[in-house]
Amino acid sequence: MEQRLFIAACIMYVFAYISKRLFKKNKLENPTRFGLWHAGFVFLILGCVYYIFSFIAQSNAAVLPQEGVSVKTLLAWVIIVILAIYGFFATKKKDIKQRQPLIKTDLDWANTIYFAGFVASIVMFFFVQAFKIPSESMQNTLMVGDHLFVNKAAYGFRIPLTHIRFGEFKPIEKGDIIVFTFPADSPDQINCGGPQYGRDYVKRVVALPGDKVEVKDGVLYINDKEEPLHGYEIFDAVRRIAPEDTLDPAMYQALWEDRELENVFGLSLRDNFGPVVVPQGSYFAMGDNRDNSCDSRFWGPVPRENIKGTAWFIHWPIRRAGFVK
């Protein structure tokens, strides 16, 4: 999201800068050129708005996005083009005196958008990001439809376009609820019934780098010790799936780290999993709703560089407002 805001801000900054240079050199006095300039402004501003809000809608969707160009997307861009064309013909007819207020309004909007975009992208990249819970995997801690703020500064600031972090306030610990980009290497990778590439997930850290993790008949074991329940876990009254034939431990570990174990064992991983050792620089994450969570049992470890921050504060609905524990 923050990257889209930054890109939109850069586009509007370039437009405002070029526009000011063109007006200063009297390059847009011709009615046709002026009409094209205004049409370009309409197209850019509406395109940037759609570019940002389409990502918000996709991120908050409870279902996976469809492949290809949707009818809604096509219709939105058709409307944007029509409005830009209308802007061209409407402004082409204006005389010089009528153009001045329009020029000022357009440039004011461009300046406002790129400034707000830069500020918002910086805040979202380094400090706080809004997130909506799309599934039941973290019940009853986080409910479907909860809107929360993610504290992105807790685990340190990340330098844009790198994996370098600095200023870590606290280390990632067991029990932390983390928000992270799904660890998919390509859009073609299939997990949890479909492609998850680029989607944000929220889970709880249950094991740290170097920990041995195993699930036996639905019970979690860390370093060969049964993990005590903390009160936030919930389980369904389901029939447990008996363990299937095991693989060589080294092959099992490799399949898990390569995110292919789900293709071999399927749903049985919910009840019987491992043992595996969490690689250095990675974490094992599970949903609090243990029997309805597609998590590290199925798709492997969460790399440190994928972790955006920790779930911090629920701000909507009001009745559930409060800090996340």
MOZINOR-V919344 format. One record per residue. N is the residue number from 1. RES is the residue in one small letter. PSI is psi in radians with two decimals (* if undefined). Layout:
BEGIN
N_RES_PSI / N_RES_PSI
END
This chain:
BEGIN
1_m_-0.85 / 2_e_-0.55 / 3_q_-0.66 / 4_r_-0.70 / 5_l_-0.74 / 6_f_-0.74 / 7_i_-0.79 / 8_a_-0.71 / 9_a_-0.72 / 10_c_-0.72 / 11_i_-0.81 / 12_m_-0.56 / 13_y_-0.81 / 14_v_-0.73 / 15_f_-0.81 / 16_a_-0.71 / 17_y_-0.83 / 18_i_-0.70 / 19_s_-0.78 / 20_k_-0.69 / 21_r_-0.72 / 22_l_-0.74 / 23_f_-0.65 / 24_k_-0.60 / 25_k_0.17 / 26_n_0.68 / 27_k_-0.16 / 28_l_0.42 / 29_e_-0.50 / 30_n_2.27 / 31_p_-0.70 / 32_t_-0.77 / 33_r_-0.72 / 34_f_-0.72 / 35_g_-0.72 / 36_l_-0.67 / 37_w_-0.82 / 38_h_-0.69 / 39_a_-0.70 / 40_g_-0.67 / 41_f_-0.83 / 42_v_-0.79 / 43_f_-0.79 / 44_l_-0.81 / 45_i_-0.74 / 46_l_-0.64 / 47_g_-0.73 / 48_c_-0.73 / 49_v_-0.80 / 50_y_-0.70 / 51_y_-0.71 / 52_i_-0.87 / 53_f_-0.45 / 54_s_-0.60 / 55_f_-0.70 / 56_i_-0.80 / 57_a_-0.71 / 58_q_-0.71 / 59_s_-0.59 / 60_n_-0.03 / 61_a_2.47 / 62_a_-0.19 / 63_v_2.83 / 64_l_2.51 / 65_p_2.56 / 66_q_2.62 / 67_e_2.68 / 68_g_-3.05 / 69_v_2.15 / 70_s_2.88 / 71_v_-0.68 / 72_k_-0.74 / 73_t_-0.81 / 74_l_-0.76 / 75_l_-0.71 / 76_a_-0.77 / 77_w_-0.56 / 78_v_-0.77 / 79_i_-0.72 / 80_i_-0.76 / 81_v_-0.73 / 82_i_-0.77 / 83_l_-0.64 / 84_a_-0.75 / 85_i_-0.74 / 86_y_-0.73 / 87_g_-0.64 / 88_f_-0.91 / 89_f_-0.56 / 90_a_-0.68 / 91_t_-0.40 / 92_k_-0.52 / 93_k_-0.19 / 94_k_2.52 / 95_d_3.14 / 96_i_-0.74 / 97_k_-0.63 / 98_q_-0.37 / 99_r_-0.55 / 100_q_-0.86 / 101_p_-0.63 / 102_l_-0.73 / 103_i_-0.83 / 104_k_-0.75 / 105_t_-0.80 / 106_d_-0.79 / 107_l_-0.61 / 108_d_-0.75 / 109_w_-0.76 / 110_a_-0.78 / 111_n_-0.72 / 112_t_-0.76 / 113_i_-0.80 / 114_y_-0.59 / 115_f_-0.84 / 116_a_-0.66 / 117_g_-0.75 / 118_f_-0.80 / 119_v_-0.82 / 120_a_-0.72 / 121_s_-0.64 / 122_i_-0.79 / 123_v_-0.80 / 124_m_-0.57 / 125_f_-0.68 / 126_f_-0.50 / 127_f_-1.19 / 128_v_2.45 / 129_q_2.48 / 130_a_2.55 / 131_f_2.52 / 132_k_2.34 / 133_i_2.06 / 134_p_-0.20 / 135_s_3.09 / 136_e_0.12 / 137_s_-0.35 / 138_m_0.24 / 139_q_2.56 / 140_n_0.18 / 141_t_-0.84 / 142_l_2.23 / 143_m_2.73 / 144_v_2.24 / 145_g_-0.14 / 146_d_2.36 / 147_h_2.22 / 148_l_2.86 / 149_f_2.40 / 150_v_2.19 / 151_n_1.82 / 152_k_-0.12 / 153_a_-0.24 / 154_a_-0.73 / 155_y_0.26 / 156_g_2.73 / 157_f_2.40 / 158_r_2.29 / 159_i_2.23 / 160_p_2.45 / 161_l_0.30 / 162_t_3.04 / 163_h_0.24 / 164_i_2.27 / 165_r_2.71 / 166_f_2.84 / 167_g_0.72 / 168_e_2.12 / 169_f_-0.57 / 170_k_2.61 / 171_p_2.81 / 172_i_2.23 / 173_e_2.81 / 174_k_2.38 / 175_g_-0.27 / 176_d_2.43 / 177_i_2.01 / 178_i_2.61 / 179_v_2.27 / 180_f_2.76 / 181_t_2.30 / 182_f_2.31 / 183_p_1.20 / 184_a_2.38 / 185_d_-0.36 / 186_s_2.79 / 187_p_-0.29 / 188_d_-0.17 / 189_q_2.29 / 190_i_2.19 / 191_n_2.64 / 192_c_0.58 / 193_g_0.04 / 194_g_-3.14 / 195_p_2.35 / 196_q_0.10 / 197_y_2.22 / 198_g_-0.09 / 199_r_2.61 / 200_d_2.38 / 201_y_2.73 / 202_v_2.18 / 203_k_3.04 / 204_r_2.38 / 205_v_2.16 / 206_v_-0.23 / 207_a_2.57 / 208_l_2.99 / 209_p_2.31 / 210_g_-0.21 / 211_d_2.55 / 212_k_2.23 / 213_v_2.38 / 214_e_2.54 / 215_v_2.19 / 216_k_2.04 / 217_d_0.69 / 218_g_-0.06 / 219_v_2.32 / 220_l_2.33 / 221_y_2.29 / 222_i_2.13 / 223_n_0.78 / 224_d_0.22 / 225_k_2.35 / 226_e_2.23 / 227_e_2.12 / 228_p_2.63 / 229_l_2.50 / 230_h_-0.08 / 231_g_-0.31 / 232_y_-0.22 / 233_e_2.48 / 234_i_2.59 / 235_f_2.57 / 236_d_2.72 / 237_a_1.29 / 238_v_2.74 / 239_r_2.10 / 240_r_2.46 / 241_i_2.20 / 242_a_2.57 / 243_p_2.46 / 244_e_3.08 / 245_d_2.34 / 246_t_2.77 / 247_l_2.99 / 248_d_2.32 / 249_p_-0.70 / 250_a_-0.70 / 251_m_-0.68 / 252_y_-0.81 / 253_q_-0.73 / 254_a_-0.76 / 255_l_-0.68 / 256_w_-0.81 / 257_e_-0.51 / 258_d_0.01 / 259_r_0.61 / 260_e_0.02 / 261_l_-0.61 / 262_e_-0.58 / 263_n_-0.36 / 264_v_-0.80 / 265_f_-0.28 / 266_g_-2.47 / 267_l_-0.35 / 268_s_-0.36 / 269_l_-0.38 / 270_r_-0.70 / 271_d_-0.50 / 272_n_2.01 / 273_f_2.53 / 274_g_-2.87 / 275_p_2.62 / 276_v_2.84 / 277_v_2.24 / 278_v_2.17 / 279_p_2.73 / 280_q_2.44 / 281_g_0.18 / 282_s_2.95 / 283_y_2.71 / 284_f_2.13 / 285_a_2.45 / 286_m_2.74 / 287_g_2.63 / 288_d_-0.52 / 289_n_1.38 / 290_r_-0.59 / 291_d_0.00 / 292_n_0.81 / 293_s_2.15 / 294_c_1.85 / 295_d_-2.70 / 296_s_-0.34 / 297_r_-0.59 / 298_f_-0.67 / 299_w_0.23 / 300_g_-3.00 / 301_p_2.78 / 302_v_1.96 / 303_p_2.55 / 304_r_-0.69 / 305_e_-0.28 / 306_n_-0.26 / 307_i_2.11 / 308_k_-0.66 / 309_g_-2.89 / 310_t_2.49 / 311_a_2.26 / 312_w_-1.00 / 313_f_2.24 / 314_i_2.11 / 315_h_-0.16 / 316_w_2.41 / 317_p_2.75 / 318_i_-0.67 / 319_r_-0.32 / 320_r_0.17 / 321_a_2.37 / 322_g_2.99 / 323_f_2.52 / 324_v_2.33 / 325_k_*
END
